Amino acid sequence: MKIVIVGLGLIGGSIAKALKQNTPHQVLAMDTNEDVLLDACSCGAIDGKATPSDLEKADLVYLSIYPEDILDFVRRYGNRLKP
């Protein structure tokens, strides 16, 4: 299963770590801070950085961003999500 986590703050980062430690799934992430993505990759919390095209292939997408940013994300990338 391919999982994309949007936002690697406390919640998104915790979900990523738990998924990597307890499942065989591929875990990718998107975050506005490139340093956070690099740190998450280097510590093994994620398998890599997600691109918008990864959203099209994702079986599950966690939106772990501020509630006020969710609508903007859906407007921008909603057409790339699986039905």
ZATORKE-585641 format. One record per residue (C-alpha): residue number from 1; residue in one letter; x, y, z. Coordinates in nm, 3 decimals, decimal comma. Each point is the difference from the previous one (the first is absolute). Layout:
<pts>
 seq type      xx      yy      zz
 NUM    A       X       Y       Z
...
</pts>
This chain:
<pts>
 seq type      xx      yy      zz
   1    M   0,000   0,000   0,000
   2    K   0,123   0,351  -0,082
   3    I  -0,073   0,261   0,269
   4    V   0,058   0,374  -0,033
   5    I   0,010   0,220   0,308
   6    V  -0,050   0,371  -0,057
   7    G   0,166   0,192   0,281
   8    L   0,273  -0,140   0,223
   9    G  -0,071   0,185   0,322
  10    L  -0,070  -0,179   0,327
  11    I  -0,299  -0,193  -0,133
  12    G   0,124  -0,073  -0,352
  13    G   0,348  -0,089   0,121
  14    S  -0,139  -0,234   0,265
  15    I  -0,225  -0,171  -0,254
  16    A   0,294  -0,041  -0,237
  17    K   0,223  -0,154   0,264
  18    A  -0,271  -0,237   0,121
  19    L  -0,078  -0,115  -0,353
  20    K   0,367  -0,060  -0,084
  21    Q   0,064  -0,189   0,324
  22    N  -0,312  -0,217  -0,011
  23    T  -0,095  -0,056  -0,365
  24    P   0,168  -0,095  -0,327
  25    H  -0,168   0,290  -0,184
  26    Q   0,180   0,263  -0,204
  27    V  -0,027   0,333   0,183
  28    L   0,062   0,324  -0,186
  29    A  -0,054   0,355   0,124
  30    M  -0,058   0,355  -0,112
  31    D   0,097   0,301   0,210
  32    T   0,071   0,365  -0,073
  33    N   0,330  -0,027   0,188
  34    E   0,263  -0,190  -0,201
  35    D   0,221  -0,042   0,309
  36    V  -0,280  -0,185   0,178
  37    L  -0,030  -0,239  -0,296
  38    L   0,374  -0,061  -0,004
  39    D   0,007  -0,066   0,375
  40    A  -0,296  -0,241  -0,026
  41    C   0,174  -0,188  -0,283
  42    S   0,331  -0,021   0,181
  43    C  -0,152  -0,135   0,322
  44    G  -0,213  -0,255  -0,186
  45    A  -0,340   0,151   0,081
  46    I  -0,089   0,016  -0,371
  47    D   0,118  -0,167  -0,319
  48    G   0,021   0,325  -0,192
  49    K  -0,151   0,327  -0,111
  50    A  -0,340  -0,024  -0,168
  51    T  -0,074   0,185  -0,322
  52    P  -0,344   0,099  -0,128
  53    S   0,011  -0,303  -0,232
  54    D   0,045  -0,224   0,306
  55    L  -0,340   0,120   0,120
  56    E  -0,155  -0,164  -0,307
  57    K   0,148  -0,337   0,099
  58    A  -0,052   0,027   0,375
  59    D  -0,232  -0,250   0,165
  60    L  -0,031   0,221   0,308
  61    V   0,069   0,371   0,057
  62    Y   0,026   0,149   0,350
  63    L  -0,057   0,376   0,013
  64    S   0,197   0,100   0,308
  65    I   0,000   0,373  -0,064
  66    Y  -0,173   0,294   0,164
  67    P  -0,377  -0,015  -0,053
  68    E  -0,003   0,335  -0,178
  69    D   0,252  -0,137  -0,254
  70    I  -0,196  -0,315  -0,085
  71    L  -0,242   0,175  -0,236
  72    D   0,289   0,159  -0,191
  73    F   0,170  -0,338  -0,028
  74    V  -0,317  -0,168  -0,127
  75    R  -0,062   0,279  -0,251
  76    R   0,356  -0,032  -0,129
  77    Y   0,043  -0,379   0,003
  78    G  -0,350  -0,145   0,039
  79    N  -0,023  -0,097  -0,366
  80    R   0,312  -0,213   0,044
  81    L  -0,148  -0,218   0,275
  82    K  -0,149  -0,340  -0,074
  83    P  -0,382  -0,007   0,013
</pts>
